[in-house]
Amino acid sequence: MVSIETIREQFDELGIEPSDEVINKCIEICNNNDITDPIEFVEQWMAYSVSKLSGAEPTVAYLSEMEAREYTSKLRKATKLSTAGNVGASPRMDTKVSKITTYRNVDSAEQDVLEMYGCITPKTKKSTSRLQQHNVNTPDGVRGGGSPFTTVTYSPISASSKKNDPNAPSKAGQVVYTYGSAKLLKQFHWLPAVATTDEGNDSTSTADQDDVSLGDQKKRNVAGGGSRGKGISFAMNASKFANEGCKYMFDTSYDRVMILGDRIYECGNAICKRLTVETRRQSKKQQQEQIEATDNQTDSTSLEASNIVKQEPMEDDEAGNGMEEEKFCNWFDGVKVHHVDYPSSEPIRVLGRIVAESSLSTNIATGVSGRNQASKLAIVDFDEHTLRYTRLDLSKVQVPLWWSLFPGQTVLLEGINPRGLMFSVSQIHCERTLMLPRTPTSLDKTLTMVIASGPFTDRDDLLYEKLSNLLVYCCNNPPDVLILTGPFADANCKLYAEVAETFDEYFEKIIGTIMNTIGGQTEVFVVANHDDLVSSFVYPTPPYKVASFYKNLHFLPDPCLFSIEGLEIGVTTVDVIKQLIESECTAAHVTMGSAAPMGGDKIKRAYSHLFNQASFYPLNPPPEDVPLDVDMLNEFGRLTRVPNVMICPSALNRYVREINGCVCINPGFVDGGLSADGSYARLVLQPPEIDNSTAIQQKDNPAPGTYIACQIVKT
């Protein structure tokens, strides 16, 4: 039964407060058109408002217009059709369909297709829609004309396939991973009494388990970060990262070969330099041991022995430069790099890039247990003009005991190549001397940070419920920094093909809702993704752009490296960690009577590849769904030093790891997919305690876990 109370109640659930004149007009329309269901009438108005009035609120004039178009005109069409059917004539439609009928993206807004042809069918009474249920607990800052992210679509969209039991306890807010100082977590009331885990898939670790009495704790809330109202220092060298003026996919095959050759030279240069330093260090250590063993000898004898040791490599270098210029290249003292196809029965060193010779799933070599059953590997020479390459025999690798190679990796190999056709590897060198993170000495206040990654909604609806819940959390507990990584509208989702507005307008609506909810007290950083509908389909990806201006909104490219209060943060939205793990070839050298050594952490190996190859994306060739531009990657995808924090959203299990002094975070996806729960990460940063007497030495700097605390929380 339609009454003033029922009509007003339905409008209130959608966040609309109509006037008394509007309510009386609604009652009049319902009486004139025999409408007995208030839910049906209000949903009809919302569909008409979005499709014809751009979401305007109801007025007496708009309601009269809707009655004339939606009820009176359809009744006339039905009458004409019925009359023509009685006389047996074929009716001819007098009116023309000038616009496509659009639908609200909710279950309750479904319209009968037969009604478009003049056939009016009775509708059953429907219960409260998912959209209405969603808006009951949504703050006024997030609500607006229904769901905050609801768009106009050409056809109705069914409900999400994720059927949640309303009686089941909600997992939102459950902590699944913890890292950092327990003292810092307790100060912000983030450390639960009992650590929880995500059904055994995620581990809980705490770097510092110091006992802190409640009396000594600082009674601070998450919303009480030390920087509130004082502004945050943000710095990024925009010229080193992709921007709107970049031209992509203009490089030729020749340019790509030359760029890859330069990358081999640069990375190989660093590997050889590290090897040289280690060799000299070992040589110096051996000399000291020899001097200690020959204490009874005269000073002159010791000096002669020392001179002989120092002169031998110099004589070898001179002989090599004079007699074998075409056989090897002298990069550093004592390091001779041959071409990969140089035949030699004596151990030599070759430098090049790893390539996959075929896609056959075979063992790498006899006697080696391939973890990935990877394809046969070969190495391309460092000289890009010769295009030399040779196959690799990895069955005799002795150092290291556990090794890992992937296509695109620059390596220095030691071994023999008797015929010039197969290089038998004995040692693998792929590490450089890393530039460890700088301690953020300029950080003088406690900061809170929230990190969330897309997709932000289910793949079978466009309600963005998980993103709305995240905004509610940020509204109630405002962080100093909010980092959001795309995609916001995933191009792989088929539902976006039904959106009846431009993608730029749709993205503008999403960003506007986020910023209006967050307010001006939080700095928002939005990182692009190449799979977004409004982004350029290339990696590296230029930043997004919108017509509106928000002083606390910063659009960043993918990948990017920026600084907040001296804390360097690296971000890439491509799932490079998972792709490296799936593409790498790992194996262990097994000796008689010994068990295979553990290969360590695969996550740690993947991040080590990024740092040692000095690139956000060292894999080459990439998978088909990654539109890699080699020229842009060479210019904008370098990772010259290890950052303090590295954010790499991935489909792998959520984690927080400390690798080479860097806190590596996979916050998961806000919408976790069809089977997994969504999650996001929250961080607390406090000024590090540095001893000025030892601050000069990098090794004496405080560990990240002493001033960085992180938790991964379910949405």
Sequence and secondary structure as in RCSB ss.txt:
>XXXX:A:sequence
MVSIETIREQFDELGIEPSDEVINKCIEICNNNDITDPIEFVEQWMAYSVSKLSGAEPTVAYLSEMEAREYTSKL
RKATKLSTAGNVGASPRMDTKVSKITTYRNVDSAEQDVLEMYGCITPKTKKSTSRLQQHNVNTPDGVRGGGSPFT
TVTYSPISASSKKNDPNAPSKAGQVVYTYGSAKLLKQFHWLPAVATTDEGNDSTSTADQDDVSLGDQKKRNVAGG
GSRGKGISFAMNASKFANEGCKYMFDTSYDRVMILGDRIYECGNAICKRLTVETRRQSKKQQQEQIEATDNQTDS
TSLEASNIVKQEPMEDDEAGNGMEEEKFCNWFDGVKVHHVDYPSSEPIRVLGRIVAESSLSTNIATGVSGRNQAS
KLAIVDFDEHTLRYTRLDLSKVQVPLWWSLFPGQTVLLEGINPRGLMFSVSQIHCERTLMLPRTPTSLDKTLTMV
IASGPFTDRDDLLYEKLSNLLVYCCNNPPDVLILTGPFADANCKLYAEVAETFDEYFEKIIGTIMNTIGGQTEVF
VVANHDDLVSSFVYPTPPYKVASFYKNLHFLPDPCLFSIEGLEIGVTTVDVIKQLIESECTAAHVTMGSAAPMGG
DKIKRAYSHLFNQASFYPLNPPPEDVPLDVDMLNEFGRLTRVPNVMICPSALNRYVREINGCVCINPGFVDGGLS
ADGSYARLVLQPPEIDNSTAIQQKDNPAPGTYIACQIVKT
>XXXX:A:secstr
   HHHHHHHHHHTT    HHHHHHHHHHHHHTT   HHHHHHHHHHHHHHHSTT    HHHHHHHIIIIIIHHH
HHHHHHHHHHHHT      S   S   EESSGGG   GGGGGT           HHHHHHHTS TTT SSSSTT 
 EESS     S    TTS   TT EEEEESBHHHHHHTT S SS   STTSS    SB     TTTS    GGG 
TTTTT   EE  GGGS  TT   S   HHHHHHHHHHHHHHHHHHHHHHHHHHHHHHHHHHHHHHHHHTTTS HH
HHHHHHHHHHHHHHHHHHHHHHH TTTEEEEETTEEEE TT  EEEEEEEEEEEEE       SSTT EESS   
 EEEEES TTTT EEEEE TT  BSSEEEE TT EEEEEEEESSSSEEEEEEEE           TT  S EEEE
EEES  S TT    HHHHHHHHHHHHS  SEEEEES SSBTT GGGGGB S HHHHHHHHHHHHHHHH SSSEEE
EE  TTBTTS SSBSB     SS  TTEEEE BSEEEEETTEEEEE  S HHHHHHHH EEEE   TT       
 HHHHHHHHHHHHTBS   SS  TT  B HHHHHHH B  S  SEEE   SS  EEEEETTEEEEE   SS TTT
S  EEEEEEE      TTTTTSGGGS  GGGTEEEEEEE 
